[in-house]
Amino acid sequence: MADPLWSARALASLTAQDDYLRPLNPTAADAVLSEIERLATLIADFPQMGRRIDGTTLRYHVTARYRYRVIYRVRGAQVEIVEVLLDLSGLSGSAGLGVTLYVVPPAGASGAETSVIGAADAPGHLGPCTGLG
Amino acid sequence: MDDRLHTLMDRADSCLDAPSRATLAEIVDGFIATHAGAPDFTEAERAHLRRIDAEPFTPADPKAVAALFARRG
């Protein structure tokens, strides 16, 4: 299958997360990108491996170590990666990012988005840290 | 364990080299995290995903995607 297509939103989310993590822990930032790249390639080869998200045309798959959720859609022979979210519930003790994180909306989010996804239990976009873990 | 799965895991353990076993372990780990239990999304996340699903797909610039992954040292 063709390489997966990244949406502007997914790229912005992952870029924002890398912008935050890289200065704090470049080794972890490298590992996160590598893990997501491997999973994206795997999804492109086996697009049905992800789990369906009820009420949408989307699927998701979780990365093994850092528990990012790669959200994607299969359109014909093409996989579209539409969002990348961090599973904040899996951070304590297992993610090993080496930093303490809290949730902020992605860069460029509209006010409406901010009000929905800026809550504490909202999608896992990384933001400024509260301190090194 | 399902017999076929058990047999395959035994074969993988005995036939694959260490890097391939590590890759397989990563795949299995991620697959379990994805499919075990109830889907792990909050209501806010579901609303976010429904909104994304309704949007037209806007592809990223492939050069920008490559540039992000090229940040790795």
N, CA and C atoms of all chains as a GROMACS GRO file, in nm:
protein
  618
    1MET      N    1   0.085  -0.119   0.000
    1MET     CA    2   0.000   0.000   0.000
    1MET      C    3   0.088   0.124   0.000
    2ALA      N    4   0.033   0.233  -0.048
    2ALA     CA    5   0.108   0.359  -0.056
    2ALA      C    6   0.141   0.410   0.084
    3ASP      N    7   0.239   0.497   0.090
    3ASP     CA    8   0.272   0.561   0.217
    3ASP      C    9   0.148   0.632   0.271
    4PRO      N   10   0.135   0.638   0.403
    4PRO     CA   11   0.018   0.708   0.458
    4PRO      C   12   0.026   0.857   0.430
    5LEU      N   13  -0.090   0.916   0.411
    5LEU     CA   14  -0.098   1.062   0.396
    5LEU      C   15  -0.121   1.124   0.534
    6TRP      N   16  -0.044   1.224   0.566
    6TRP     CA   17  -0.062   1.295   0.693
    6TRP      C   18  -0.150   1.417   0.670
    7SER      N   19  -0.244   1.438   0.760
    7SER     CA   20  -0.324   1.561   0.751
    7SER      C   21  -0.244   1.676   0.812
    8ALA      N   22  -0.283   1.797   0.773
    8ALA     CA   23  -0.219   1.915   0.831
    8ALA      C   24  -0.240   1.916   0.983
    9ARG      N   25  -0.358   1.872   1.026
    9ARG     CA   26  -0.386   1.870   1.170
    9ARG      C   27  -0.296   1.771   1.243
   10ALA      N   28  -0.284   1.651   1.191
   10ALA     CA   29  -0.201   1.550   1.256
   10ALA      C   30  -0.056   1.596   1.260
   11LEU      N   31  -0.010   1.655   1.152
   11LEU     CA   32   0.128   1.704   1.151
   11LEU      C   33   0.146   1.817   1.253
   12ALA      N   34   0.047   1.906   1.262
   12ALA     CA   35   0.057   2.016   1.359
   12ALA      C   36   0.059   1.961   1.502
   13SER      N   37  -0.024   1.861   1.529
   13SER     CA   38  -0.027   1.804   1.664
   13SER      C   39   0.106   1.740   1.699
   14LEU      N   40   0.157   1.660   1.606
   14LEU     CA   41   0.282   1.590   1.635
   14LEU      C   42   0.399   1.688   1.642
   15THR      N   43   0.396   1.790   1.558
   15THR     CA   44   0.501   1.892   1.563
   15THR      C   45   0.498   1.965   1.697
   16ALA      N   46   0.379   2.002   1.743
   16ALA     CA   47   0.367   2.072   1.870
   16ALA      C   48   0.418   1.985   1.984
   17GLN      N   49   0.388   1.856   1.979
   17GLN     CA   50   0.434   1.767   2.084
   17GLN      C   51   0.585   1.751   2.079
   18ASP      N   52   0.639   1.744   1.959
   18ASP     CA   53   0.785   1.733   1.946
   18ASP      C   54   0.852   1.863   1.990
   19ASP      N   55   0.792   1.977   1.955
   19ASP     CA   56   0.846   2.106   1.996
   19ASP      C   57   0.860   2.113   2.148
   20TYR      N   58   0.760   2.055   2.215
   20TYR     CA   59   0.761   2.058   2.360
   20TYR      C   60   0.860   1.958   2.420
   21LEU      N   61   0.856   1.838   2.370
   21LEU     CA   62   0.934   1.731   2.432
   21LEU      C   63   1.083   1.739   2.399
   22ARG      N   64   1.115   1.777   2.278
   22ARG     CA   65   1.255   1.768   2.231
   22ARG      C   66   1.354   1.844   2.318
   23PRO      N   67   1.326   1.968   2.356
   23PRO     CA   68   1.424   2.038   2.440
   23PRO      C   69   1.441   1.973   2.577
   24LEU      N   70   1.338   1.904   2.624
   24LEU     CA   71   1.343   1.843   2.757
   24LEU      C   72   1.407   1.706   2.756
   25ASN      N   73   1.380   1.631   2.651
   25ASN     CA   74   1.430   1.494   2.644
   25ASN      C   75   1.444   1.453   2.498
   26PRO      N   76   1.555   1.491   2.435
   26PRO     CA   77   1.569   1.464   2.291
   26PRO      C   78   1.570   1.316   2.257
   27THR      N   79   1.621   1.235   2.349
   27THR     CA   80   1.623   1.091   2.324
   27THR      C   81   1.480   1.036   2.316
   28ALA      N   82   1.397   1.078   2.412
   28ALA     CA   83   1.257   1.035   2.410
   28ALA      C   84   1.186   1.090   2.288
   29ALA      N   85   1.216   1.216   2.252
   29ALA     CA   86   1.152   1.276   2.134
   29ALA      C   87   1.186   1.196   2.008
   30ASP      N   88   1.312   1.157   1.997
   30ASP     CA   89   1.351   1.074   1.882
   30ASP      C   90   1.275   0.941   1.883
   31ALA      N   91   1.266   0.882   2.002
   31ALA     CA   92   1.200   0.750   2.012
   31ALA      C   93   1.052   0.759   1.979
   32VAL      N   94   0.989   0.870   2.022
   32VAL     CA   95   0.847   0.888   1.993
   32VAL      C   96   0.826   0.897   1.842
   33LEU      N   97   0.907   0.979   1.776
   33LEU     CA   98   0.892   0.994   1.630
   33LEU      C   99   0.916   0.860   1.560
   34SER      N  100   1.017   0.788   1.603
   34SER     CA  101   1.046   0.660   1.538
   34SER      C  102   0.932   0.562   1.558
   35GLU      N  103   0.877   0.559   1.680
   35GLU     CA  104   0.768   0.466   1.707
   35GLU      C  105   0.644   0.500   1.624
   36ILE      N  106   0.615   0.628   1.615
   36ILE     CA  107   0.497   0.669   1.537
   36ILE      C  108   0.520   0.643   1.388
   37GLU      N  109   0.641   0.667   1.341
   37GLU     CA  110   0.670   0.641   1.200
   37GLU      C  111   0.656   0.491   1.168
   38ARG      N  112   0.706   0.407   1.259
   38ARG     CA  113   0.694   0.261   1.236
   38ARG      C  114   0.547   0.220   1.234
   39LEU      N  115   0.470   0.275   1.328
   39LEU     CA  116   0.329   0.238   1.332
   39LEU      C  117   0.256   0.288   1.208
   40ALA      N  118   0.287   0.408   1.163
   40ALA     CA  119   0.220   0.462   1.043
   40ALA      C  120   0.247   0.373   0.922
   41THR      N  121   0.370   0.326   0.912
   41THR     CA  122   0.405   0.236   0.802
   41THR      C  123   0.329   0.105   0.813
   42LEU      N  124   0.320   0.054   0.935
   42LEU     CA  125   0.249  -0.072   0.957
   42LEU      C  126   0.100  -0.057   0.924
   43ILE      N  127   0.044   0.055   0.965
   43ILE     CA  128  -0.098   0.080   0.937
   43ILE      C  129  -0.121   0.086   0.786
   44ALA      N  130  -0.027   0.149   0.715
   44ALA     CA  131  -0.043   0.159   0.569
   44ALA      C  132  -0.043   0.020   0.506
   45ASP      N  133   0.035  -0.072   0.563
   45ASP     CA  134   0.040  -0.208   0.509
   45ASP      C  135  -0.079  -0.292   0.556
   46PHE      N  136  -0.126  -0.266   0.677
   46PHE     CA  137  -0.236  -0.345   0.734
   46PHE      C  138  -0.342  -0.249   0.790
   47PRO      N  139  -0.416  -0.184   0.700
   47PRO     CA  140  -0.505  -0.076   0.745
   47PRO      C  141  -0.620  -0.122   0.835
   48GLN      N  142  -0.652  -0.251   0.831
   48GLN     CA  143  -0.762  -0.298   0.915
   48GLN      C  144  -0.717  -0.333   1.056
   49MET      N  145  -0.590  -0.318   1.086
   49MET     CA  146  -0.541  -0.360   1.218
   49MET      C  147  -0.586  -0.268   1.330
   50GLY      N  148  -0.624  -0.147   1.298
   50GLY     CA  149  -0.669  -0.055   1.401
   50GLY      C  150  -0.811  -0.084   1.445
   51ARG      N  151  -0.848  -0.023   1.554
   51ARG     CA  152  -0.981  -0.042   1.610
   51ARG      C  153  -1.074   0.068   1.560
   52ARG      N  154  -1.194   0.030   1.523
   52ARG     CA  155  -1.292   0.127   1.477
   52ARG      C  156  -1.332   0.220   1.591
   53ILE      N  157  -1.356   0.345   1.558
   53ILE     CA  158  -1.407   0.442   1.654
   53ILE      C  159  -1.555   0.460   1.626
   54ASP      N  160  -1.638   0.417   1.720
   54ASP     CA  161  -1.783   0.419   1.700
   54ASP      C  162  -1.832   0.557   1.658
   55GLY      N  163  -1.926   0.557   1.565
   55GLY     CA  164  -1.988   0.682   1.524
   55GLY      C  165  -1.906   0.764   1.428
   56THR      N  166  -1.794   0.708   1.382
   56THR     CA  167  -1.709   0.779   1.287
   56THR      C  168  -1.664   0.681   1.179
   57THR      N  169  -1.594   0.735   1.081
   57THR     CA  170  -1.532   0.649   0.980
   57THR      C  171  -1.385   0.624   1.014
   58LEU      N  172  -1.348   0.656   1.137
   58LEU     CA  173  -1.207   0.654   1.177
   58LEU      C  174  -1.170   0.524   1.248
   59ARG      N  175  -1.043   0.497   1.248
   59ARG     CA  176  -0.985   0.389   1.327
   59ARG      C  177  -0.869   0.447   1.406
   60TYR      N  178  -0.823   0.372   1.507
   60TYR     CA  179  -0.704   0.416   1.578
   60TYR      C  180  -0.620   0.296   1.615
   61HIS      N  181  -0.493   0.325   1.635
   61HIS     CA  182  -0.400   0.224   1.686
   61HIS      C  183  -0.304   0.291   1.782
   62VAL      N  184  -0.269   0.219   1.888
   62VAL     CA  185  -0.187   0.274   1.994
   62VAL      C  186  -0.042   0.231   1.974
   63THR      N  187   0.052   0.323   1.998
   63THR     CA  188   0.192   0.284   1.992
   63THR      C  189   0.228   0.206   2.118
   64ALA      N  190   0.322   0.115   2.104
   64ALA     CA  191   0.349   0.019   2.211
   64ALA      C  192   0.405   0.084   2.335
   65ARG      N  193   0.506   0.169   2.321
   65ARG     CA  194   0.576   0.217   2.440
   65ARG      C  195   0.517   0.346   2.494
   66TYR      N  196   0.497   0.443   2.407
   66TYR     CA  197   0.461   0.576   2.455
   66TYR      C  198   0.312   0.601   2.454
   67ARG      N  199   0.236   0.505   2.404
   67ARG     CA  200   0.090   0.510   2.411
   67ARG      C  201   0.031   0.633   2.340
   68TYR      N  202   0.090   0.667   2.227
   68TYR     CA  203   0.024   0.764   2.141
   68TYR      C  204  -0.086   0.692   2.064
   69ARG      N  205  -0.194   0.763   2.038
   69ARG     CA  206  -0.302   0.706   1.959
   69ARG      C  207  -0.300   0.770   1.820
   70VAL      N  208  -0.272   0.691   1.723
   70VAL     CA  209  -0.269   0.738   1.584
   70VAL      C  210  -0.409   0.717   1.526
   71ILE      N  211  -0.474   0.827   1.492
   71ILE     CA  212  -0.612   0.823   1.442
   71ILE      C  213  -0.605   0.830   1.289
   72TYR      N  214  -0.674   0.738   1.223
   72TYR     CA  215  -0.663   0.736   1.078
   72TYR      C  216  -0.794   0.694   1.012
   73ARG      N  217  -0.797   0.715   0.882
   73ARG     CA  218  -0.911   0.676   0.800
   73ARG      C  219  -0.857   0.599   0.680
   74VAL      N  220  -0.930   0.498   0.639
   74VAL     CA  221  -0.893   0.424   0.518
   74VAL      C  222  -0.987   0.468   0.407
   75ARG      N  223  -0.926   0.524   0.303
   75ARG     CA  224  -1.007   0.570   0.189
   75ARG      C  225  -0.954   0.498   0.065
   76GLY      N  226  -1.027   0.395   0.025
   76GLY     CA  227  -0.979   0.314  -0.087
   76GLY      C  228  -0.849   0.246  -0.048
   77ALA      N  229  -0.747   0.268  -0.129
   77ALA     CA  230  -0.618   0.207  -0.101
   77ALA      C  231  -0.527   0.301  -0.021
   78GLN      N  232  -0.583   0.412   0.024
   78GLN     CA  233  -0.500   0.513   0.090
   78GLN      C  234  -0.535   0.524   0.239
   79VAL      N  235  -0.433   0.532   0.321
   79VAL     CA  236  -0.452   0.559   0.463
   79VAL      C  237  -0.424   0.707   0.488
   80GLU      N  238  -0.520   0.772   0.556
   80GLU     CA  239  -0.506   0.913   0.593
   80GLU      C  240  -0.491   0.923   0.744
   81ILE      N  241  -0.378   0.972   0.790
   81ILE     CA  242  -0.359   0.993   0.933
   81ILE      C  243  -0.414   1.130   0.966
   82VAL      N  244  -0.519   1.132   1.049
   82VAL     CA  245  -0.592   1.257   1.070
   82VAL      C  246  -0.560   1.324   1.203
   83GLU      N  247  -0.507   1.249   1.299
   83GLU     CA  248  -0.475   1.310   1.429
   83GLU      C  249  -0.381   1.216   1.504
   84VAL      N  250  -0.304   1.274   1.593
   84VAL     CA  251  -0.218   1.196   1.684
   84VAL      C  252  -0.243   1.249   1.824
   85LEU      N  253  -0.286   1.159   1.912
   85LEU     CA  254  -0.317   1.199   2.049
   85LEU      C  255  -0.233   1.117   2.145
   86LEU      N  256  -0.195   1.180   2.254
   86LEU     CA  257  -0.125   1.106   2.359
   86LEU      C  258  -0.226   1.055   2.459
   87ASP      N  259  -0.213   0.928   2.495
   87ASP     CA  260  -0.300   0.869   2.596
   87ASP      C  261  -0.247   0.907   2.733
   88LEU      N  262  -0.301   1.013   2.789
   88LEU     CA  263  -0.249   1.062   2.916
   88LEU      C  264  -0.272   0.964   3.029
   89SER      N  265  -0.371   0.877   3.016
   89SER     CA  266  -0.397   0.781   3.123
   89SER      C  267  -0.285   0.681   3.134
   90GLY      N  268  -0.205   0.666   3.028
   90GLY     CA  269  -0.096   0.569   3.031
   90GLY      C  270   0.038   0.629   3.067
   91LEU      N  271   0.039   0.756   3.104
   91LEU     CA  272   0.168   0.820   3.127
   91LEU      C  273   0.234   0.778   3.256
   92SER      N  274   0.158   0.760   3.361
   92SER     CA  275   0.220   0.740   3.490
   92SER      C  276   0.294   0.607   3.494
   93GLY      N  277   0.422   0.617   3.506
   93GLY     CA  278   0.504   0.499   3.528
   93GLY      C  279   0.540   0.421   3.404
   94SER      N  280   0.469   0.436   3.295
   94SER     CA  281   0.496   0.347   3.182
   94SER      C  282   0.544   0.420   3.058
   95ALA      N  283   0.508   0.546   3.045
   95ALA     CA  284   0.542   0.612   2.919
   95ALA      C  285   0.689   0.644   2.910
   96GLY      N  286   0.750   0.678   3.023
   96GLY     CA  287   0.893   0.698   3.024
   96GLY      C  288   0.941   0.816   2.945
   97LEU      N  289   0.857   0.918   2.934
   97LEU     CA  290   0.898   1.037   2.860
   97LEU      C  291   0.998   1.119   2.939
   98GLY      N  292   1.003   1.100   3.070
   98GLY     CA  293   1.099   1.172   3.150
   98GLY      C  294   1.062   1.315   3.181
   99VAL      N  295   0.938   1.350   3.159
   99VAL     CA  296   0.892   1.485   3.188
   99VAL      C  297   0.750   1.476   3.244
  100THR      N  298   0.710   1.580   3.312
  100THR     CA  299   0.573   1.588   3.360
  100THR      C  300   0.493   1.675   3.264
  101LEU      N  301   0.376   1.631   3.231
  101LEU     CA  302   0.302   1.693   3.123
  101LEU      C  303   0.164   1.738   3.168
  102TYR      N  304   0.112   1.839   3.102
  102TYR     CA  305  -0.030   1.866   3.116
  102TYR      C  306  -0.086   1.902   2.980
  103VAL      N  307  -0.216   1.913   2.975
  103VAL     CA  308  -0.283   1.922   2.846
  103VAL      C  309  -0.304   2.067   2.805
  104VAL      N  310  -0.271   2.098   2.683
  104VAL     CA  311  -0.308   2.226   2.624
  104VAL      C  312  -0.359   2.198   2.483
  105PRO      N  313  -0.438   2.289   2.428
  105PRO     CA  314  -0.482   2.269   2.290
  105PRO      C  315  -0.365   2.284   2.195
  106PRO      N  316  -0.375   2.227   2.076
  106PRO     CA  317  -0.267   2.239   1.979
  106PRO      C  318  -0.250   2.382   1.932
  107ALA      N  319  -0.130   2.411   1.886
  107ALA     CA  320  -0.104   2.544   1.833
  107ALA      C  321  -0.201   2.574   1.719
  108GLY      N  322  -0.254   2.693   1.719
  108GLY     CA  323  -0.343   2.731   1.611
  108GLY      C  324  -0.486   2.687   1.631
  109ALA      N  325  -0.517   2.627   1.746
  109ALA     CA  326  -0.654   2.583   1.768
  109ALA      C  327  -0.746   2.703   1.778
  110SER      N  328  -0.865   2.688   1.728
  110SER     CA  329  -0.962   2.796   1.736
  110SER      C  330  -1.014   2.805   1.878
  111GLY      N  331  -1.083   2.914   1.906
  111GLY     CA  332  -1.139   2.928   2.039
  111GLY      C  333  -1.236   2.817   2.072
  112ALA      N  334  -1.315   2.774   1.973
  112ALA     CA  335  -1.411   2.668   1.996
  112ALA      C  336  -1.340   2.537   2.030
  113GLU      N  337  -1.232   2.511   1.958
  113GLU     CA  338  -1.155   2.390   1.988
  113GLU      C  339  -1.098   2.396   2.127
  114THR      N  340  -1.046   2.513   2.160
  114THR     CA  341  -0.981   2.527   2.290
  114THR      C  342  -1.080   2.497   2.402
  115SER      N  343  -1.203   2.541   2.383
  115SER     CA  344  -1.298   2.521   2.491
  115SER      C  345  -1.334   2.374   2.505
  116VAL      N  346  -1.323   2.299   2.397
  116VAL     CA  347  -1.359   2.157   2.404
  116VAL      C  348  -1.241   2.072   2.445
  117ILE      N  349  -1.125   2.095   2.385
  117ILE     CA  350  -1.017   2.001   2.407
  117ILE      C  351  -0.912   2.053   2.505
  118GLY      N  352  -0.937   2.168   2.563
  118GLY     CA  353  -0.839   2.217   2.658
  118GLY      C  354  -0.864   2.169   2.800
  119ALA      N  355  -0.969   2.089   2.818
  119ALA     CA  356  -0.999   2.040   2.952
  119ALA      C  357  -0.900   1.933   2.994
  120ALA      N  358  -0.900   1.906   3.123
  120ALA     CA  359  -0.799   1.816   3.177
  120ALA      C  360  -0.813   1.675   3.122
  121ASP      N  361  -0.934   1.636   3.085
  121ASP     CA  362  -0.951   1.499   3.037
  121ASP      C  363  -0.964   1.495   2.886
  122ALA      N  364  -0.911   1.596   2.820
  122ALA     CA  365  -0.927   1.610   2.676
  122ALA      C  366  -0.809   1.550   2.602
  123PRO      N  367  -0.813   1.553   2.469
  123PRO     CA  368  -0.706   1.492   2.391
  123PRO      C  369  -0.568   1.535   2.434
  124GLY      N  370  -0.476   1.445   2.421
  124GLY     CA  371  -0.345   1.462   2.481
  124GLY      C  372  -0.245   1.538   2.397
  125HIS      N  373  -0.265   1.663   2.382
  125HIS     CA  374  -0.161   1.744   2.321
  125HIS      C  375  -0.069   1.792   2.432
  126LEU      N  376   0.058   1.782   2.410
  126LEU     CA  377   0.152   1.821   2.513
  126LEU      C  378   0.170   1.971   2.514
  127GLY      N  379   0.192   2.022   2.631
  127GLY     CA  380   0.218   2.164   2.643
  127GLY      C  381   0.332   2.187   2.740
  128PRO      N  382   0.346   2.309   2.785
  128PRO     CA  383   0.454   2.340   2.877
  128PRO      C  384   0.452   2.249   2.999
  129CYS      N  385   0.567   2.217   3.048
  129CYS     CA  386   0.572   2.119   3.157
  129CYS      C  387   0.556   2.186   3.291
  130THR      N  388   0.518   2.105   3.389
  130THR     CA  389   0.511   2.152   3.526
  130THR      C  390   0.640   2.121   3.600
  131GLY      N  391   0.732   2.058   3.536
  131GLY     CA  392   0.860   2.026   3.599
  131GLY      C  393   0.912   1.896   3.546
  132LEU      N  394   1.038   1.874   3.564
  132LEU     CA  395   1.096   1.748   3.519
  132LEU      C  396   1.055   1.636   3.611
  133GLY      N  397   1.017   1.524   3.552
  133GLY     CA  398   0.973   1.411   3.633
  133GLY      C  399   1.087   1.323   3.677
  134MET      N  400  -0.436  -2.044   2.578
  134MET     CA  401  -0.418  -1.962   2.459
  134MET      C  402  -0.466  -2.040   2.337
  135ASP      N  403  -0.520  -1.968   2.242
  135ASP     CA  404  -0.556  -2.026   2.115
  135ASP      C  405  -0.436  -2.103   2.058
  136ASP      N  406  -0.463  -2.226   2.008
  136ASP     CA  407  -0.353  -2.312   1.965
  136ASP      C  408  -0.270  -2.249   1.855
  137ARG      N  409  -0.339  -2.189   1.758
  137ARG     CA  410  -0.264  -2.131   1.646
  137ARG      C  411  -0.175  -2.016   1.693
  138LEU      N  412  -0.231  -1.932   1.777
  138LEU     CA  413  -0.152  -1.819   1.827
  138LEU      C  414  -0.033  -1.869   1.908
  139HIS      N  415  -0.058  -1.969   1.991
  139HIS     CA  416   0.048  -2.025   2.073
  139HIS      C  417   0.159  -2.082   1.984
  140THR      N  418   0.120  -2.155   1.881
  140THR     CA  419   0.218  -2.215   1.790
  140THR      C  420   0.299  -2.107   1.719
  141LEU      N  421   0.228  -2.002   1.676
  141LEU     CA  422   0.297  -1.895   1.605
  141LEU      C  423   0.396  -1.823   1.696
  142MET      N  424   0.357  -1.802   1.820
  142MET     CA  425   0.448  -1.733   1.912
  142MET      C  426   0.571  -1.820   1.940
  143ASP      N  427   0.548  -1.950   1.953
  143ASP     CA  428   0.662  -2.041   1.973
  143ASP      C  429   0.755  -2.037   1.852
  144ARG      N  430   0.694  -2.040   1.733
  144ARG     CA  431   0.777  -2.035   1.611
  144ARG      C  432   0.854  -1.905   1.604
  145ALA      N  433   0.786  -1.796   1.634
  145ALA     CA  434   0.854  -1.666   1.629
  145ALA      C  435   0.971  -1.663   1.725
  146ASP      N  436   0.950  -1.718   1.843
  146ASP     CA  437   1.055  -1.716   1.945
  146ASP      C  438   1.175  -1.799   1.902
  147SER      N  439   1.148  -1.907   1.831
  147SER     CA  440   1.259  -1.997   1.795
  147SER      C  441   1.322  -1.963   1.660
  148CYS      N  442   1.247  -1.899   1.572
  148CYS     CA  443   1.296  -1.877   1.435
  148CYS      C  444   1.351  -1.737   1.409
  149LEU      N  445   1.304  -1.640   1.481
  149LEU     CA  446   1.340  -1.501   1.448
  149LEU      C  447   1.466  -1.458   1.522
  150ASP      N  448   1.538  -1.366   1.459
  150ASP     CA  449   1.652  -1.308   1.529
  150ASP      C  450   1.603  -1.204   1.629
  151ALA      N  451   1.695  -1.156   1.711
  151ALA     CA  452   1.656  -1.067   1.820
  151ALA      C  453   1.587  -0.939   1.771
  152PRO      N  454   1.639  -0.872   1.669
  152PRO     CA  455   1.569  -0.750   1.624
  152PRO      C  456   1.427  -0.779   1.574
  153SER      N  457   1.411  -0.891   1.504
  153SER     CA  458   1.277  -0.925   1.455
  153SER      C  459   1.183  -0.959   1.570
  154ARG      N  460   1.236  -1.026   1.672
  154ARG     CA  461   1.153  -1.056   1.790
  154ARG      C  462   1.112  -0.926   1.859
  155ALA      N  463   1.204  -0.831   1.864
  155ALA     CA  464   1.172  -0.702   1.928
  155ALA      C  465   1.063  -0.630   1.849
  156THR      N  466   1.073  -0.635   1.718
  156THR     CA  467   0.970  -0.572   1.634
  156THR      C  468   0.835  -0.637   1.655
  157LEU      N  469   0.835  -0.770   1.658
  157LEU     CA  470   0.709  -0.842   1.679
  157LEU      C  471   0.650  -0.809   1.816
  158ALA      N  472   0.737  -0.802   1.917
  158ALA     CA  473   0.688  -0.769   2.051
  158ALA      C  474   0.624  -0.630   2.053
  159GLU      N  475   0.684  -0.536   1.980
  159GLU     CA  476   0.627  -0.401   1.974
  159GLU      C  477   0.489  -0.405   1.907
  160ILE      N  478   0.480  -0.482   1.800
  160ILE     CA  479   0.352  -0.491   1.729
  160ILE      C  480   0.245  -0.552   1.819
  161VAL      N  481   0.281  -0.661   1.888
  161VAL     CA  482   0.184  -0.728   1.975
  161VAL      C  483   0.144  -0.637   2.090
  162ASP      N  484   0.243  -0.569   2.148
  162ASP     CA  485   0.214  -0.479   2.260
  162ASP      C  486   0.116  -0.370   2.217
  163GLY      N  487   0.144  -0.308   2.103
  163GLY     CA  488   0.055  -0.203   2.054
  163GLY      C  489  -0.083  -0.256   2.019
  164PHE      N  490  -0.087  -0.376   1.963
  164PHE     CA  491  -0.215  -0.435   1.925
  164PHE      C  492  -0.300  -0.462   2.049
  165ILE      N  493  -0.235  -0.514   2.153
  165ILE     CA  494  -0.309  -0.539   2.278
  165ILE      C  495  -0.360  -0.408   2.337
  166ALA      N  496  -0.271  -0.306   2.338
  166ALA     CA  497  -0.312  -0.176   2.394
  166ALA      C  498  -0.430  -0.118   2.316
  167THR      N  499  -0.434  -0.148   2.188
  167THR     CA  500  -0.541  -0.094   2.103
  167THR      C  501  -0.673  -0.169   2.123
  168HIS      N  502  -0.666  -0.299   2.130
  168HIS     CA  503  -0.787  -0.380   2.122
  168HIS      C  504  -0.838  -0.434   2.256
  169ALA      N  505  -0.756  -0.432   2.360
  169ALA     CA  506  -0.801  -0.486   2.488
  169ALA      C  507  -0.895  -0.389   2.557
  170GLY      N  508  -0.997  -0.441   2.619
  170GLY     CA  509  -1.087  -0.357   2.697
  170GLY      C  510  -1.174  -0.267   2.613
  171ALA      N  511  -1.236  -0.174   2.681
  171ALA     CA  512  -1.323  -0.078   2.612
  171ALA      C  513  -1.238   0.029   2.544
  172PRO      N  514  -1.286   0.084   2.433
  172PRO     CA  515  -1.213   0.196   2.372
  172PRO      C  516  -1.189   0.307   2.473
  173ASP      N  517  -1.070   0.360   2.473
  173ASP     CA  518  -1.028   0.449   2.579
  173ASP      C  519  -1.028   0.594   2.532
  174PHE      N  520  -1.148   0.647   2.509
  174PHE     CA  521  -1.159   0.788   2.472
  174PHE      C  522  -1.256   0.857   2.568
  175THR      N  523  -1.221   0.978   2.606
  175THR     CA  524  -1.314   1.057   2.686
  175THR      C  525  -1.423   1.114   2.594
  176GLU      N  526  -1.526   1.166   2.655
  176GLU     CA  527  -1.632   1.228   2.575
  176GLU      C  528  -1.578   1.347   2.496
  177ALA      N  529  -1.489   1.424   2.558
  177ALA     CA  530  -1.430   1.539   2.487
  177ALA      C  531  -1.350   1.491   2.366
  178GLU      N  532  -1.277   1.382   2.385
  178GLU     CA  533  -1.201   1.327   2.273
  178GLU      C  534  -1.292   1.277   2.163
  179ARG      N  535  -1.400   1.212   2.202
  179ARG     CA  536  -1.494   1.162   2.100
  179ARG      C  537  -1.555   1.278   2.021
  180ALA      N  538  -1.588   1.384   2.091
  180ALA     CA  539  -1.642   1.502   2.021
  180ALA      C  540  -1.538   1.558   1.925
  181HIS      N  541  -1.415   1.564   1.970
  181HIS     CA  542  -1.305   1.613   1.886
  181HIS      C  543  -1.291   1.524   1.762
  182LEU      N  544  -1.299   1.394   1.781
  182LEU     CA  545  -1.282   1.301   1.668
  182LEU      C  546  -1.400   1.307   1.573
  183ARG      N  547  -1.520   1.324   1.626
  183ARG     CA  548  -1.637   1.337   1.537
  183ARG      C  549  -1.624   1.463   1.452
  184ARG      N  550  -1.572   1.569   1.514
  184ARG     CA  551  -1.553   1.694   1.439
  184ARG      C  552  -1.449   1.674   1.328
  185ILE      N  553  -1.340   1.609   1.363
  185ILE     CA  554  -1.236   1.581   1.263
  185ILE      C  555  -1.293   1.497   1.150
  186ASP      N  556  -1.374   1.399   1.187
  186ASP     CA  557  -1.429   1.306   1.087
  186ASP      C  558  -1.518   1.379   0.988
  187ALA      N  559  -1.581   1.486   1.034
  187ALA     CA  560  -1.672   1.561   0.946
  187ALA      C  561  -1.599   1.663   0.859
  188GLU      N  562  -1.473   1.688   0.892
  188GLU     CA  563  -1.397   1.787   0.815
  188GLU      C  564  -1.345   1.726   0.686
  189PRO      N  565  -1.328   1.807   0.582
  189PRO     CA  566  -1.256   1.757   0.465
  189PRO      C  567  -1.110   1.733   0.502
  190PHE      N  568  -1.053   1.632   0.440
  190PHE     CA  569  -0.913   1.598   0.467
  190PHE      C  570  -0.822   1.703   0.404
  191THR      N  571  -0.738   1.762   0.486
  191THR     CA  572  -0.641   1.860   0.436
  191THR      C  573  -0.502   1.801   0.450
  192PRO      N  574  -0.443   1.761   0.338
  192PRO     CA  575  -0.313   1.694   0.350
  192PRO      C  576  -0.204   1.792   0.392
  193ALA      N  577  -0.110   1.739   0.469
  193ALA     CA  578   0.007   1.817   0.506
  193ALA      C  579   0.105   1.819   0.389
  194ASP      N  580   0.190   1.919   0.388
  194ASP     CA  581   0.297   1.925   0.289
  194ASP      C  582   0.394   1.809   0.317
  195PRO      N  583   0.413   1.720   0.220
  195PRO     CA  584   0.503   1.606   0.244
  195PRO      C  585   0.643   1.648   0.286
  196LYS      N  586   0.688   1.764   0.239
  196LYS     CA  587   0.820   1.813   0.282
  196LYS      C  588   0.820   1.848   0.430
  197ALA      N  589   0.708   1.901   0.478
  197ALA     CA  590   0.699   1.934   0.620
  197ALA      C  591   0.695   1.807   0.705
  198VAL      N  592   0.627   1.704   0.654
  198VAL     CA  593   0.625   1.574   0.725
  198VAL      C  594   0.767   1.519   0.732
  199ALA      N  595   0.835   1.520   0.619
  199ALA     CA  596   0.972   1.468   0.617
  199ALA      C  597   1.062   1.549   0.709
  200ALA      N  598   1.040   1.680   0.714
  200ALA     CA  599   1.123   1.766   0.798
  200ALA      C  600   1.103   1.734   0.945
  201LEU      N  601   0.981   1.705   0.984
  201LEU     CA  602   0.956   1.669   1.124
  201LEU      C  603   1.033   1.542   1.160
  202PHE      N  604   1.019   1.439   1.079
  202PHE     CA  605   1.085   1.313   1.113
  202PHE      C  606   1.237   1.322   1.099
  203ALA      N  607   1.281   1.422   1.023
  203ALA     CA  608   1.427   1.442   1.009
  203ALA      C  609   1.486   1.514   1.130
  204ARG      N  610   1.403   1.556   1.223
  204ARG     CA  611   1.456   1.618   1.344
  204ARG      C  612   1.536   1.520   1.428
  205ARG      N  613   1.510   1.393   1.407
  205ARG     CA  614   1.579   1.292   1.490
  205ARG      C  615   1.730   1.300   1.470
  206GLY      N  616   1.798   1.291   1.583
  206GLY     CA  617   1.943   1.301   1.578
  206GLY      C  618   2.010   1.171   1.537
   0.00000   0.00000   0.00000
